[in-house]
Amino acid sequence: MQSPARGARPTSRRCVVTGAAGFIGSRLCDRLSRDGWTVLGIDGYTDSYDQAEKLLRAARLTRTPGVCMVAGDLVTLDLPRLLAGSEVVFHLAGRAGVRASFTQEARYVHDNVTATERLLRAGQQAGIRRVVYASSSSVYGDGRTPFTEDDEPAPISPYGRTKLEAEKRCLAATSTGLEAVALRYFTVYGPGQRPDMGLRIFAEAALSGRPITLLGDGTQRRDFTYVDDIVTATILAADAPASGLAINVGGGASVSLLDVLDLLRGMTAGELTVEVHPQARGDVRVTEANLRRARDLLGFTAQTPFRVGFTNEVSWVRDRLAGLEVLSA
Ligand SMILES: NC(=O)c1ccc[n+]([C@@H]2O[C@H](COP(=O)([O-])OP(=O)(O)OC[C@H]3O[C@@H](n4cnc5c(N)ncnc54)[C@H](O)[C@@H]3O)[C@@H](O)[C@H]2O)c1
């Protein structure tokens, strides 16, 4: 394990990023580094998907100015020591993905709830000022859209339930003086996206000439949010004049899977073979964020139109299939 002090920038703000080797966490570390922060990144390289992807991102981050990586499970690491001296914790570590949560619930509880509880206790001991938690639109379930933060959460998967439980614990921790904000991310996409996520699976199939498996009739809609917009909102949350609240972070437009396939057809200049299967368990029909709170409290509005962001992701998938190391894209 490297010393947390290594790579420190003497006059800069110090933070911890959990899940730093993940899709979003690694991108967040990049931006924090560019903004001049000193970052301690923690990741347990869990078996949620190919560990090689996470290790490659971590290897790149160890060469990134101001970033130091520590490997380990949040449930067993000496967190009070690791957190000491930091001002903010961006807590992105977790087990993501709806479908696998029906068969691996214990792992979801471990990575989402137990890990968060330990982190909060350590944050209080270490004198952390604020925790920014990566929650999820999955806490809403299949409710009426647009989802508003005051709606009663009604998750329909173990994933959504564990994210909601962790979110509640973060917000309850404010009674001890810790500041906390839970950002409810809406389907995040872009270069580096997790391999279990729909847009990447579609793009990989299309570019490899394989049939695309569509679960449901394709009219499901998602408020897709580009990863760099998510990173912007996450950093804004470190200093937002709000605590003890959940805040939606969405891309601002709801796009159907049929729209996605049309765009993909245009980008790959070929016929797509689409095989339709029944809708997956835990999949909701529509997600759409009410973004008033994000605008008023974070000063955040997404900047990336879906067409632009998806083009970037498809280019990244194309490069990756061609064997180029582009996880840092
Ligand atoms: N990607 C999305 O669309 C999306 C949407 C809503 C919420 N989120 C949340 O955002 C966060 C990041 O998502 P992502 O897509 O980057 O996922 P990811 O799986 O790529 O990243 C999560 C990282 O956390 C690490 N991790 C998990 N459990 C850990 C533990 N106990 N100790 C240490 N490290 C651990 C994993 O190894 C992984 O690298 C997650 O908490 C997820 O629930 C993501």
Ligand as a Chemical Component Dictionary entry (heavy atoms), coordinates in Angstrom:
data_LIG
# 
_chem_comp.id                   LIG 
_chem_comp.type                 NON-POLYMER 
_chem_comp.pdbx_formal_charge   0 
_chem_comp.three_letter_code    LIG 
# 
loop_
_chem_comp_atom.comp_id 
_chem_comp_atom.atom_id 
_chem_comp_atom.alt_atom_id 
_chem_comp_atom.type_symbol 
_chem_comp_atom.charge 
_chem_comp_atom.model_Cartn_x 
_chem_comp_atom.model_Cartn_y 
_chem_comp_atom.model_Cartn_z 
_chem_comp_atom.pdbx_ordinal 
LIG N1  N1  N 0  -23.183 3.994  -13.852 1  
LIG C1  C1  C 0  -24.419 4.384  -13.588 2  
LIG O1  O1  O 0  -25.266 4.540  -14.493 3  
LIG C2  C2  C 0  -24.844 4.686  -12.175 4  
LIG C3  C3  C 0  -26.154 5.164  -11.965 5  
LIG C4  C4  C 0  -26.565 5.436  -10.656 6  
LIG C5  C5  C 0  -25.680 5.270  -9.600  7  
LIG N2  N2  N 1  -24.431 4.800  -9.839  8  
LIG C6  C6  C 0  -23.519 4.608  -8.693  9  
LIG O2  O2  O 0  -22.310 5.276  -8.964  10 
LIG C7  C7  C 0  -21.219 4.548  -8.389  11 
LIG C8  C8  C 0  -20.165 4.287  -9.459  12 
LIG O3  O3  O 0  -20.757 3.541  -10.525 13 
LIG P1  P1  P 0  -19.900 2.961  -11.735 14 
LIG O4  O4  O 0  -20.825 2.771  -12.867 15 
LIG O5  O5  O -1 -18.664 3.776  -11.890 16 
LIG O6  O6  O 0  -19.551 1.518  -11.153 17 
LIG P2  P2  P 0  -18.178 0.691  -11.121 18 
LIG O7  O7  O 0  -18.563 -0.692 -10.729 19 
LIG O8  O8  O 0  -17.418 0.881  -12.382 20 
LIG O9  O9  O 0  -17.376 1.393  -9.939  21 
LIG C9  C9  C 0  -17.567 1.069  -8.579  22 
LIG C10 C10 C 0  -16.201 0.736  -7.968  23 
LIG O10 O10 O 0  -16.371 0.510  -6.567  24 
LIG C11 C11 C 0  -15.481 -0.528 -6.186  25 
LIG N3  N3  N 0  -16.013 -1.154 -4.957  26 
LIG C12 C12 C 0  -17.206 -1.775 -4.825  27 
LIG N4  N4  N 0  -17.353 -2.225 -3.577  28 
LIG C13 C13 C 0  -16.236 -1.869 -2.881  29 
LIG C14 C14 C 0  -15.806 -2.051 -1.545  30 
LIG N5  N5  N 0  -16.542 -2.725 -0.660  31 
LIG N6  N6  N 0  -14.598 -1.532 -1.179  32 
LIG C15 C15 C 0  -13.823 -0.867 -2.086  33 
LIG N7  N7  N 0  -14.194 -0.677 -3.380  34 
LIG C16 C16 C 0  -15.382 -1.171 -3.768  35 
LIG C17 C17 C 0  -15.479 -1.476 -7.377  36 
LIG O11 O11 O 0  -14.321 -2.305 -7.420  37 
LIG C18 C18 C 0  -15.581 -0.531 -8.566  38 
LIG O12 O12 O 0  -14.307 -0.233 -9.119  39 
LIG C19 C19 C 0  -21.821 3.273  -7.782  40 
LIG O13 O13 O 0  -21.996 3.473  -6.401  41 
LIG C20 C20 C 0  -23.168 3.144  -8.478  42 
LIG O14 O14 O 0  -24.116 2.488  -7.676  43 
LIG C21 C21 C 0  -23.986 4.509  -11.097 44 
# 
loop_
_chem_comp_bond.comp_id 
_chem_comp_bond.atom_id_1 
_chem_comp_bond.atom_id_2 
_chem_comp_bond.value_order 
_chem_comp_bond.pdbx_ordinal 
LIG N1  C1  SING 1  
LIG C1  O1  DOUB 2  
LIG C1  C2  SING 3  
LIG C2  C3  SING 4  
LIG C2  C21 DOUB 5  
LIG C3  C4  DOUB 6  
LIG C4  C5  SING 7  
LIG C5  N2  DOUB 8  
LIG N2  C6  SING 9  
LIG N2  C21 SING 10 
LIG C6  O2  SING 11 
LIG C6  C20 SING 12 
LIG O2  C7  SING 13 
LIG C7  C8  SING 14 
LIG C7  C19 SING 15 
LIG C8  O3  SING 16 
LIG O3  P1  SING 17 
LIG P1  O4  DOUB 18 
LIG P1  O5  SING 19 
LIG P1  O6  SING 20 
LIG O6  P2  SING 21 
LIG P2  O7  DOUB 22 
LIG P2  O8  SING 23 
LIG P2  O9  SING 24 
LIG O9  C9  SING 25 
LIG C9  C10 SING 26 
LIG C10 O10 SING 27 
LIG C10 C18 SING 28 
LIG O10 C11 SING 29 
LIG C11 N3  SING 30 
LIG C11 C17 SING 31 
LIG N3  C12 SING 32 
LIG N3  C16 SING 33 
LIG C12 N4  DOUB 34 
LIG N4  C13 SING 35 
LIG C13 C14 SING 36 
LIG C13 C16 DOUB 37 
LIG C14 N5  SING 38 
LIG C14 N6  DOUB 39 
LIG N6  C15 SING 40 
LIG C15 N7  DOUB 41 
LIG N7  C16 SING 42 
LIG C17 O11 SING 43 
LIG C17 C18 SING 44 
LIG C18 O12 SING 45 
LIG C19 O13 SING 46 
LIG C19 C20 SING 47 
LIG C20 O14 SING 48 
# 
